[in-house]
Amino acid sequence: MLWDSDVHDKTIERLIRGLYFHHYQEVLGQRVRVKAQWFRGLTQALLDATSDCEQRSVGNGQFVYRFGRAVDGPLHSIWLFEFHERHWAGGQTAPVAYAATDTGAG
């Protein structure tokens, strides 16, 4: 096994929750579910999906991230992370009621 994917996802979730608080001064708490993901690479589709998001950089580009939230539903947010230009992850937040009814069908 390369790494423990559960630990990875929990770390990404904590990062999302912490950065959400940092940027929006609001604790997500139990009212929001976070779906964390690992990406094999930074694809054009990911860049396009986050093109209107804010972008920040830490450590001279060692950690770069994009984020945004819905104007009409601020508990819905999207996050994309790049670590050392070698590891990509991200996730999204949704209210618990929405997350429980979302079937993922498009």
ABEGO torsion letter per residue (X at the ends): XABBAAAAAAAAAAAAAAAAAAAAGBBAEAABBBBBBBBABBBAAAAAAAAABBBBBBGGGABBBBBBBBAABAABBBBBBBBGGABBBBEBBBBAAAAAABAGBX
